[in-house]
C-alpha cells in the first residue's frame, strides 16, 4: 500500500526498532541511503545497512536476519516483485519500499499489512488498475447470485430447474472467461514497459525537509540522485528540469548569498546553473573530454579523420590553442577556463551541438575546487562497478559511500580517475564496433556482441556500464550509417559474463526516435525465454538486463525477432 504520512506510518515506527536497510547498487539508491543514514544517526536509530546486487540476495539476507529484525527498508529494490511470495516472511515482518523502478508489483501495491510503499507527495499512479479488475472477487458474488436464483426456482419443475441451473453455470463461466481475458490484457499493458518514477533520493530529501531536518549535505545527495536518473536516461529532460526546479528552490532557501569573507573554509555551498554536458572536463583535459563524451563524439564522428579535423576546427573557432586544450583543465589559462562555457555556447549551433549545455548542480567545498553533480555520478557509478581483481560488490558499495562523503577527497579523486578509464574503455569498444562493422541488423532489431577475449570485456559485464555502452553504440551507429532505419530499430548488446558458466550478459534499449525512458525489452526477454526454454536469469533489478547461456542465444534471438516484427 502507498504511504501518505511517512513520518507517522514509517519513521515514528522504525525509529523505535532495529532496522535493516537493503540498498541496491546504483547511485540514486546510495544517495537515498546516505540521507536515511544521516537521519538515523541524528535520532539514534539502530540500523544495519546491507548492499544487494540481485533479487536472489533478498531472500538470503532476510533469512539471515529474520530472527532479530522485523522492519526492512528496501531502497531501489523489491518494488517490482511480489515480496511476500518471493520471501515468504512471517506475519509480523513489515517491508518499507522506496523504489524508483516501475511498474510496481500490484500485489505490493494492494498489500495492506506487510508492504508499505513510500512515494513523493503528489505523485500520481493513474496507470495502476483497480483492485477488482485484477484480483478475483467475482466468483463469490456469482455464487450469491446463484444461491438466490436457485432459491427462487425451488418450486419450479425439476427439468426446468436443471436447464436454469445449466444456463446459470454457463453464464457464470462466460463472465469468468471475459473477466480473465480483460484482466490478462490489463496486466500485459501494465507490465509491458519498464520505466522509472521519482528519484528515491529526492523522495528521501523531501521527507527530511518536512521533518525540518534537512541541510545542504542532504540536498547535495538528492541532486546527485536526480542527476543520475537524467544521465543514465531513466527520465526525460523535461522531467529532470521539473524536479531540478523543485530542488533549486531548496538551494535558494539554504544558500543565502554571503560575501567570501564570511564563507567558512569547511562550508558546503550549492548552486544551480547551466553547465557543459561534457564528461568530467573539470578533472580531465578539454580535448579528452570532448573525444570521450557520447554527444560530441557522435556529432563530430570522432572515429574518422574528418571528425577529428572537425573537432580541431571547433576548438580553433573557440580561439583555444590546442596545447591549452590537451593539458589538464585546471592547468589551462585562467581566462580561458572562465570563458569556456560562454565560448562553447556561442559556437555550438554552427557545429550542430546545440544541446551541449544543461541545467546542473554545482557544489563548492569552502574555497576548494567545484564539483558538478554529473561528475560525482560518474565517479560513484564507476566505483560501484569496479571489476578489479579481488573486489566484491560489498567492497565497491562501501567505497562508493566514502566517495559521496565530502571529507574523503583522496577517494573521490581515485574514483574520478577510475571513471575516466571506464569512459575510455567504452569509447574504444564503440570505435571497435564501428571500424569492424560489428553492429548488424537482425531483422526487427540491431545487434552487437563483445567478443570473448576482447581487452576490458569483463568491465562491461555489469548493469550500469553495459547500458552505457549500448546507448553509446546505437548513437554512434546511427550517425555513422546516416540511415533512418538505424534510428527506428531497437538495439541489443551481448557481453561475455562468466567463462566457466558459459553465459553472457544481455541488454536491450529502445530505438532512438522513441521515448527512451520506456523500455519494452524486459517483457520481451521474458516471453522469448518462456517460448524457447532458453536458460536465462532475470535477476537484476533492471529487467532489461539478463544473463543467458551463450549457446541458447541463437534460438532466443529467433523468438525475439518473431515477437518484435
N, C-alpha and C positions, 0 to 999 in steps of 0.2 A: 504494500500500500504506500501511497505517497504521503510524505511528512509535510504538513503545513506549518507546524510550530516546532522547528528543530531544537530550540532551546529546551522547551518543556518536554518534548517527546523523545529527545535523544540526549542532549548534553547533560541535563539535570539527572538523568538516569545513569548514564555510563560514568559520570564523574564520581559516583559513589561505589563503583565496582572496578574490578580489574578488567582491562580491555585488551583484546588482541587486534592489531591493525595489520591487515593484509594489503600489500601495496604492489601493483603491477609495475613492470619495468618500462615506464615511459615518463617523459619529462613532466607532463601535466600531473601525473599521479605523485611524483616526487615532490612537486611544489605544494600539492594539497597536503601531503604527509608532513612537510615542514611547517605548514600553518597549524595543522592539528597538533603536531608535537609541541609547538610553542605554546598553544593554548593549554594543553595538558600539563606541561611543566609549570606554567604560571599558576594553575589551580591545583597542583599537587595530585594529579590523577595518576593512578597506577596503570601503566600500559606497556605493551611489548609490540615491537614492530618486526614484521617478517615479510621479506620480499617474495613474490611468487612469479614464476615465469610462464605458467600454463594452467589450464583447468585441472589437470591431474594433481597439481600441488594442493588444490583446495581441500580435497577430502583427506589427504595425508596429514596436512597441517592441522585440520580440525581434529582428527583422531589423536594427534599428539597432545592436544591441549584441552580436549573436551571435559576432562575431569576437573580442571582448575578454572576454566574460563567459560562464561555463559554469554558474553557480549562480544560480537565480532564486527569490526568495521572493515568493509571491503572497498578499497579505493581503485577505481577504474578496472574492476574485475567483478565477475559474478552477476552482473545485472542482466546479461543476455542468455543465461541458462536457468533452468528450473532448479534453484538451490536446494530445495527440500528433497527433491528426487535424487539429485546428484550426491548429496552429503548424508542424507537420512539422519538428521540431528535429533537429539532428544527434545521433548516438547518445551523445555524451559530455556532453550537457546534462542537468542534473537540475533538476526543479521541486519546491520545497518549498511545500506549500499549507497555509495557515492560514485557513480559510474557515468561517464560521458558517452559510452558506446550505446548505439541504437541499432535496431529496435530492442526495447526492454522485453524480457520474457513475460508473457501475460500471467503466468502462474505467480510470478513475483509481484506483479502489479496488483493482483486481486487477493494476495495472501494478507489476511487481516491481523495475524498474530505474530508470526516469526520473521517476516521480511518487511523492513522499513526502508523506503527509497527516499533519499534526501535530494531535493531539487531546488533550483533557484526560484525564489518567489516571482510569480508572474509567468513562468514558463508554461506553455500550453502543450497538451498532448492530444490534439484532435484526431490523430491517426489511430489511437488506441480504440479498438472496437468495444461495444457494450458487452457486459458480462453475459447476458442472456443469449447473445449471438455466438458465443464461443464455448461456454460451458453448458452441459446438457441438463437443463431444468425442465425440458418439455415432457419427458416421459411420465413424471409424477402427475403433472397436470392432465395429461392424456388419460391416465389411469382413473383419476377422479371423475373425469367426464364420462369414461366408460362405465364406472360404477353407477352414476346417476342414470345413464341411458339404460343400463341393464335393469335397474330397479323399476323404471317406468314401463319396461316391456314385460314384467313378470306375468302379467295377466293375459298376454297375447299368446296365440298358439305356438307350440314348440318349434314348428317348421319355420314360422316367420321370425321367431326369436333367433333361430340358428342363422338365417340369412342376414338378419340385422347385425348379429354378432360378427359374422364374417365381413360384412361391409364395413363395420366399425374398425375391425382389425386391419383390413386393407387400407382404410382411410388413415389410420394411425401410422401404419408403415410408410405410406406415401408422404405424410407430413414429416415423418422422421428422416426419410431419404432426402427430401427437399431441404430440410434444415441442415443436414450433414453436408449436402452439396454446397449450400450457401456458406456454411462455416469453413469448409475447406478452401473455397475461393477467397474468403475474407482473410484467412490465415496466410495463404500464399501471398496475397497482396501486402499483408502487414510485414511478413518476414522476407520479402523479395529483395529489398535493398538494405545494405548496411550503411550507416552514416554516424555522425556524431552530434551530440547536443552540447549544451553549455559546458565550458571548461570547468572541471571539478575544482581547480584552484580558485577560479572566480567565485564559484558557489561557496567554498570554504571562507574566502576573504569576506564576502558579504555577510556571512554568518557571524564572523568575528566582529565586523563593524556594527552589526545590530546589537551585539552584546557590549559595545563600547570598549572592545579590547584590541582594536586594530592599530597598526603603526606602519611606518614606511617599509620595514622588512617584510611584513606580511603582504603589503601591497606590491612590492617588487616581485615576490614569488607568484602572485596572481598574474602579473603582467607577463611573466615568463611562461606560465602555463597557457595563457591565451595565445601568446606568440607562437608557441609550439604547434597549436592547432592550425594556425594560419600557414606556417612554414611547411608543415607536413601535409598540407592540402586536405585537412579534415573539415574545414569550414570555408565558405566563400568570403571573398574580400569584404562584401557588404556586411556580413555577419561579424567579421573581425572588427571592422570600423565601428559598428554599432556597440559592441561590447567594450571596445577600447575607449569609446567616448564616455561610457559609464565610469571606467577606471580613471579616466582623465579628471573627472570631477573630484574624485578622491585625492588625486595628486595635487590639484589646486587647493584642496582643503588642508592637506597635511604638509604641503611645501610652500608656506608663505614666503614671499621673496625676502631674502635677507642680503645685506651687504656682505662682501667677502670677509670683512674684519670680524664679523660675528659668527662666521661659519666654522663650526668645530672641525678639527682635523679628523675626528673619528665619525663624523656625521654622515648619514646617507641622504642624498638629495636626489629626487626623481624628477624627470621631465618627460613631456610627450611632444614629439616634434617629427617633422619629416626627416627620414634618413635614407641612405642609399641601400638598396637591396642587393648588396654585393658581399659575397661570402667573406666574413672575417677580415675585412680590409684594414681595420684598425690594428690588427695583430699580424698582418702579412704585408707583402708589397702590393701596391695598387695593380700592378701588371699581373701578378699571380692571381689576385682575387678576381679580376675580370676574366682571366682564362679559365678559372675553375668554378665560376658561377653559372648555373644552368641557363639562366635567362640570357646573359651576354654571350656565353659560349655558343649557344644555339643561334642567336640572332646574327652573330658575326661569322658563324660556321667555322669555328676555330680549327677544324680538322683539315682545312685546306690552306694552300698558300695564299689564296685570295682573301680568306678570312683573316689570316694573320696580318696581311697588309692593311686590311680594313681597320683592325684594331690599332695599328700604328698610326693610320690616318686620323682615327678618332682622338688619340692622345695628342697628336700634333695640332688638331683643331682646338683642343683644350688649352694649348700653349704649355703643355707639360713635357719637359725634356725626358727622353726615355730612361736616362740614367737615374733621374729622380723617381720615376715610376717603378724601377726594378729594385730599389732599396726599401728597407722596412718603412712602413708608413710613418712611424714615429721619428724616423731619421730624415724625412723629407723637409724641405724648406718650410718654415712655419707659415709663411703667407700662402704657399700652395696648399698646405693642409687645411688652412682656414677657409680657402675659397673653393675647395674641391667640389662640394655639393652644388654650389651655385654654378660652377663651370659645367658640370656634367648635366645638370638640369637644362642649362641654356642650349647645349648642343645635342641633347639626347634625341629630339624629334628628327633631326637631319639624318641620324644614323639608325632610325627605326627602333629606338629603345625608350619609348616614352614612359613605360611603366617601371623605370629603374628606381624610382623613389616610392616609399610607402610610409605612412604614419607609424612611428615606432616609439618605444620606451627606452629612455637612457637613464642610467644610474651613475652617480659620481660619489665615490667614497672619499670624503674630505677633499684634499687637493690632489688626489691621485688621478690616474687615467680614467676616462669614462668607459663604461661598459654598456653595450647595446644588448637588449633582451634577446635579439636574434643570435648574437654571438654566444650567449650563455646556453641557449637552446642547443646549438651545435656542439658545444663543449660537453654538456651533460649527456646528450644522445650518444656521442662518441664514447664516452666513459661507460655508459650502460651496455654498449655492445662491443666492448673491447674483447677481442678474441686472442689476446696474448696467451702464451703457454702458461698453464697452471692457474689461470684466473677463473673463478667461478662467478655465476651471476650475483651471488651474495656479496662477493668482494667488490664487484662493479657497483652494486647498489650503495654500499657504504661509502665508496669513493665518490660516487655522484652526489650523495648528500653533503659531503665535505665541499665539493665544487660549488654547491649552491650557498655555502656559508661564506660571508664576505671577509672572514678572518683567516681564510685558507688560500692566500694569494698564490702560493707556490703550486698548490694542487690545481687551481684554476688555470695557471699558465701551462702546466703539463697537459691538462685536458684540451686547451686550445691548440696545442701542438699536435695532439692526437687527432683532433677534428680536422686539421689541415691535411694530415697524412691520409685520413679516410676519404676526404673530399678528392684528393689527388688520385686515390685508387679508383674511385667511382668514375672520374673523368677518363682515366686511362682505359678502363674497361669499356666505356661508351665509345671511345676512339677505336678500340679494337673491333667492337661490333660493327661500326660504320666502315672502317677500312677493309674488313674481311667479309663484308656483306652477310653478316650473320643474323640479321633480322629478316625473317621470312614470313610470307603470307600463308597461313594455314586455313584458307577459306574465309570464315567469318571473323577471324582474329589474326593479329600479328604475334610472332613468337620468336624468342631468342633463348639461348642456353649457354651459360658459362661453362666452358669445357673443363672436365676434370684435369687437374694439374696446372691450370691457369694460375699465374702468380697472384697472390692475395685473394684467391677464390673463396677461401674459408672466411674472409672478412664479411662476405655478402650473405652468409647463411644465418641472418638474424632478421626479425620482422621489420625493424625501422629502416635499416640500410638497404634491404632488398627492395622495399617500396621506393626509396630514394633513387636507386639505380634504375628501376623500371620507369619511373617518371622522367628521368633524365634521358634514357634511351629512346622512349617514344617521342619526346620533343625533338631530339636530335635527328631521328629517322625522318620525322615529318618535314623538317626544314631542308634536310639533305636531298630527299626524293622529290620535293615540291609536288607531291601527289595529294589530291583531295581525298583519295581513298585512304591514305595513311592517317589522315586526321579523323576519319569516320569509323575506324576499326579499333576495338579494344586491344590490349596488349597483355601477353602472358610471358613471364620470365621464370626460368628454372635455374637453380644454383645448386651445385653439389653440396650435400649436407654431411652425411655420415658414410664414409667409405666402407666401414665394417658392416653396417646395416644395409648398404646399397640403396640409400634414399637420397632424394633431393628436395630442396625447399622450392615451393611454387607459389607465385602470387599473380594476381590479375588486376589491371586497372582499367577504368572506362576510357572511351575514346576522348580525344582532346576537345572535340566540339560540344561535348555534353557536360552536364553538371557533374564535375569530377568528384564531388563530395558524396554522391550516392552510388555505391558500388554493388553491382548485381552478382559479382563472382562468388561470394560466399554461398548463396543458394545454388548457383550453377555448379560449383565444385561438389556440393553435397549431392545433387541429383546425378551428376556424372559418375561419382563414386558408387552410388547405390545401384545405378543401372549396369555398370561394368564389373562390380565387385572388386574394383581396384583397391589395393591396400594403401589407404590414405589415413592420415591422422590429422584431424581438425581440432587441435588442442590449444592453439594460441588465442588470445583474447580478440585478435583481429581475424575474423573467419575467412578473410580473403588471402590468408597465408596458411598453407598446408604443407605437410610432409607427405611424400608419395614414393613408393618403391620405383626405382628408375626403370625397371623392366615393365612396369604397368603403365608407363607414361603414354605410350602409343595408343593403346585402346582407350585410355582416359581422354585423350585429345579427340579421338574419333567421336566419342559420346558428346564432348563439349561442342564439337562442330555441328552435330545434329541438333543440339539444344539452342545454339545461337543463330542458326540460319533464319 
